Amino acid sequence: MSLRKLVAGNWKMNGLAASAAMLDALPEPDGVDVLVCPPATLLARLAGGRIAVGGQDCHPEPSGAHTGDIAAEMIADAGGTAVIVGHSERRADHGETDALVAAKAAAAWRAGLMAIVCVGETEAERDAGRTLGRIGDQLAGSLPEGATGARLAVAYEPVWAIGTGRTPSLEEIAEVHDFIRETLARRFGAGTAGGIRLLYGGSVKPGNAAAIFAVPNVDGALVGGASLAAADFGAIIAAGAGAARAVS
């Protein structure tokens, strides 16, 4: 099955009101879906344009006494269509467990959002030969029941490659993405698993995007730092569109 590529930008804790102009400089999406996940302060400002927007995190509950948190329903109300959950920076900086990530993904579905669930191994885990075991554990614990292609994307982000300029080899990316697809098929059925987009994230740049998009079972990218510059993000979008045309 050939899935429509998804190029998602994670702005992390970057962006002020003036950053909205960057989206105007991006190319028209051509055969590829484009999503930007800005800070929550910019969600409503950026929503409603030709580029879809989403959140970087959400609380499991729809409302309540949770100072500083944002509900999935608030993201949807601001015009968002998706939310990232379980990013390694959230897991590390805030001690998020697989169970909490699963609860957040379920909250995203409750609000009608697509959940982009992140998984990935540390450098120590890769060096110890534990990459697939670690990712298998994360998939088992971080995904709620009831997944569909419309509700879920899974982003493989090797922790050691995020923001470092390092990337796994194409063979290593293929091994992990194949494993994720097979794991999803065993749990949700081959038909459902075939419709869930698998994104690669971790130092995706204009210079390597086309090669990464050409790897089987890579259905897009979750882009960090390169999504903050229109020229870089635009080039990655163009690479995704080129990959889409190559298989059409």
C-alpha positions as CSV (number, residue, x, y, z in Angstrom):
1,M,0.0,0.0,0.0
2,S,1.3,3.5,-0.9
3,L,0.3,6.0,1.7
4,R,0.1,9.8,1.2
5,K,3.3,11.2,2.7
6,L,3.0,13.4,5.8
7,V,5.6,16.0,6.6
8,A,5.1,17.3,10.1
9,G,7.1,20.1,11.7
10,N,7.7,20.2,15.4
11,W,8.6,23.8,16.4
12,K,9.2,22.8,20.0
13,M,9.6,25.9,22.3
14,N,10.3,28.2,19.4
15,G,8.2,30.8,17.6
16,L,6.7,34.2,18.2
17,A,3.9,36.0,16.4
18,A,6.2,37.0,13.6
19,S,6.9,33.3,12.9
20,A,3.4,33.0,11.3
21,A,4.9,34.6,8.1
22,M,7.1,31.6,7.6
23,L,4.1,29.5,6.6
24,D,3.4,31.8,3.7
25,A,6.8,31.1,2.2
26,L,6.2,27.3,2.1
27,P,5.4,25.7,-1.2
28,E,1.9,24.5,-2.0
29,P,1.5,20.9,-0.7
30,D,1.5,18.7,-3.9
31,G,0.5,15.2,-3.2
32,V,1.8,15.4,0.3
33,D,0.2,16.3,3.6
34,V,1.9,19.1,5.6
35,L,1.4,19.8,9.3
36,V,3.1,22.3,11.6
37,C,3.0,21.9,15.4
38,P,3.9,25.3,16.9
39,P,3.8,26.3,20.5
40,A,0.3,26.5,22.0
41,T,0.4,30.3,21.9
42,L,0.4,30.2,18.1
43,L,-2.2,27.5,17.4
44,A,-5.2,29.7,16.9
45,R,-3.1,32.3,15.0
46,L,-1.8,29.8,12.5
47,A,-5.0,27.7,12.1
48,G,-7.3,28.0,9.1
49,G,-4.6,28.4,6.4
50,R,-3.4,26.1,3.7
51,I,-1.0,24.4,6.2
52,A,-2.6,22.2,8.9
53,V,-1.6,22.8,12.5
54,G,-1.4,20.6,15.6
55,G,-0.3,20.6,19.2
56,Q,2.9,19.3,20.7
57,D,1.3,17.7,23.7
58,C,-2.0,17.3,25.5
59,H,-3.3,16.3,28.9
60,P,-5.4,13.1,29.2
61,E,-8.3,14.9,30.8
62,P,-10.7,17.3,28.8
63,S,-10.6,20.0,31.5
64,G,-9.8,20.5,35.2
65,A,-7.3,21.8,37.7
66,H,-4.2,21.2,35.7
67,T,-2.3,24.4,35.7
68,G,-0.2,25.0,32.6
69,D,-1.6,22.0,30.7
70,I,-3.7,22.0,27.5
71,A,-6.5,19.6,26.7
72,A,-6.9,17.9,23.4
73,E,-10.3,19.5,23.1
74,M,-8.6,22.9,23.4
75,I,-6.2,22.0,20.5
76,A,-9.2,21.1,18.4
77,D,-11.1,24.2,19.4
78,A,-8.1,26.3,18.3
79,G,-8.2,24.7,14.9
80,G,-5.7,21.9,15.4
81,T,-6.1,18.6,13.6
82,A,-3.3,16.5,15.3
83,V,-1.1,16.3,18.4
84,I,2.3,14.9,19.1
85,V,2.4,12.6,22.2
86,G,5.3,10.7,23.8
87,H,8.1,12.7,22.2
88,S,11.4,11.7,23.8
89,E,11.9,15.1,25.2
90,R,8.6,14.8,27.1
91,R,9.5,11.3,28.2
92,A,12.9,12.4,29.5
93,D,12.2,16.0,30.8
94,H,8.8,15.2,32.3
95,G,9.1,11.5,33.2
96,E,6.2,10.5,30.9
97,T,5.5,6.8,31.0
98,D,4.1,4.6,28.2
99,A,0.8,4.4,30.1
100,L,0.6,8.2,30.2
101,V,1.4,8.5,26.5
102,A,-1.4,6.0,25.7
103,A,-3.8,8.0,27.8
104,K,-2.9,11.1,25.9
105,A,-3.3,9.4,22.5
106,A,-6.8,8.2,23.7
107,A,-7.5,11.8,24.6
108,A,-6.5,13.0,21.1
109,W,-8.9,10.5,19.6
110,R,-11.6,11.6,21.9
111,A,-11.2,15.2,20.6
112,G,-11.1,14.1,17.0
113,L,-7.4,14.6,16.5
114,M,-4.8,12.4,14.9
115,A,-2.2,11.3,17.5
116,I,1.4,11.2,16.4
117,V,2.9,8.7,18.9
118,C,6.7,8.9,19.2
119,V,9.0,5.9,19.9
120,G,12.7,5.5,19.8
121,E,15.8,4.2,21.5
122,T,18.7,5.9,23.3
123,E,22.3,5.5,22.1
124,A,23.0,3.1,25.0
125,E,20.0,0.9,24.1
126,R,21.2,0.8,20.5
127,D,24.7,-0.1,21.4
128,A,23.4,-2.9,23.7
129,G,21.4,-4.4,20.8
130,R,18.1,-3.5,22.4
131,T,16.6,-1.2,19.8
132,L,13.8,-3.4,18.6
133,G,13.0,-4.7,22.1
134,R,12.8,-1.1,23.4
135,I,10.6,0.0,20.5
136,G,8.4,-3.0,20.9
137,D,7.8,-2.2,24.6
138,Q,7.0,1.4,23.7
139,L,4.5,0.3,21.1
140,A,2.8,-2.2,23.4
141,G,2.5,0.4,26.2
142,S,1.9,3.7,24.3
143,L,-0.8,2.7,21.8
144,P,-4.5,2.5,23.0
145,E,-6.9,0.0,21.4
146,G,-8.9,1.2,18.4
147,A,-6.1,2.5,16.2
148,T,-6.9,3.4,12.6
149,G,-5.0,5.1,9.8
150,A,-7.0,8.3,10.3
151,R,-6.4,8.4,14.0
152,L,-2.8,7.4,14.4
153,A,0.7,8.0,13.0
154,V,3.8,6.5,14.6
155,A,7.0,8.5,14.6
156,Y,10.3,6.6,15.0
157,E,12.8,9.1,16.5
158,P,16.1,7.6,17.6
159,V,16.9,9.7,20.7
160,W,20.5,9.9,19.8
161,A,19.8,11.4,16.4
162,I,17.4,14.2,17.6
163,G,19.1,17.6,17.0
164,T,22.5,16.1,16.8
165,G,23.0,16.0,13.0
166,R,23.5,12.3,13.1
167,T,21.1,9.9,11.4
168,P,20.9,6.1,11.3
169,S,21.8,4.4,8.1
170,L,19.0,3.8,5.6
171,E,19.2,0.1,6.4
172,E,18.8,0.8,10.1
173,I,15.8,3.0,9.4
174,A,14.3,0.3,7.2
175,E,14.8,-2.3,9.9
176,V,12.9,-0.3,12.5
177,H,10.1,0.8,10.3
178,D,9.6,-2.8,9.0
179,F,9.5,-3.9,12.6
180,I,6.9,-1.3,13.6
181,R,4.7,-2.2,10.7
182,E,4.9,-5.9,11.6
183,T,4.2,-5.1,15.2
184,L,1.1,-3.1,14.3
185,A,-0.1,-5.8,12.0
186,R,0.1,-8.4,14.8
187,R,-1.9,-6.2,17.1
188,F,-4.4,-4.4,14.9
189,G,-4.5,-6.5,11.8
190,A,-2.6,-6.2,8.5
191,G,-5.3,-4.0,6.9
192,T,-5.3,-1.5,9.7
193,A,-1.6,-1.5,10.1
194,G,-1.1,-0.9,6.4
195,G,-3.1,2.4,6.7
196,I,-1.1,3.8,9.6
197,R,1.6,6.2,8.5
198,L,5.1,5.6,9.9
199,L,7.2,8.8,10.1
200,Y,10.9,9.1,10.6
201,G,12.3,11.8,12.8
202,G,15.8,12.7,13.9
203,S,18.0,15.2,12.1
204,V,15.9,15.2,8.9
205,K,17.4,17.8,6.5
206,P,17.0,18.9,2.9
207,G,20.1,16.9,2.0
208,N,18.9,13.5,3.3
209,A,15.1,13.8,3.1
210,A,14.6,12.3,-0.4
211,A,16.7,9.2,0.5
212,I,14.8,8.7,3.7
213,F,11.4,9.1,2.0
214,A,12.4,6.4,-0.5
215,V,12.9,3.8,2.3
216,P,10.0,1.3,2.3
217,N,7.6,1.8,5.2
218,V,8.7,5.4,5.6
219,D,5.5,7.4,5.1
220,G,6.8,10.8,6.0
221,A,8.9,12.7,8.5
222,L,8.6,14.5,11.9
223,V,11.0,17.4,11.4
224,G,12.5,19.4,14.3
225,G,15.0,22.2,13.7
226,A,14.7,22.2,9.9
227,S,11.0,23.0,10.2
228,L,11.8,26.5,11.6
229,A,13.3,27.8,8.3
230,A,11.0,28.1,5.3
231,A,13.8,27.2,2.8
232,D,14.8,24.0,4.7
233,F,11.2,22.9,5.5
234,G,10.1,23.7,2.0
235,A,12.9,21.6,0.5
236,I,11.8,18.7,2.7
237,I,8.2,19.1,1.7
238,A,9.3,19.1,-2.0
239,A,11.3,15.9,-1.3
240,G,8.1,14.3,0.1
241,A,6.1,15.4,-2.9
242,G,8.8,14.0,-5.2
243,A,8.7,10.6,-3.4
244,A,4.9,10.6,-3.7
245,R,5.1,11.1,-7.5
246,A,7.8,8.4,-7.8
247,V,5.4,5.8,-6.5
248,S,2.2,7.1,-8.0
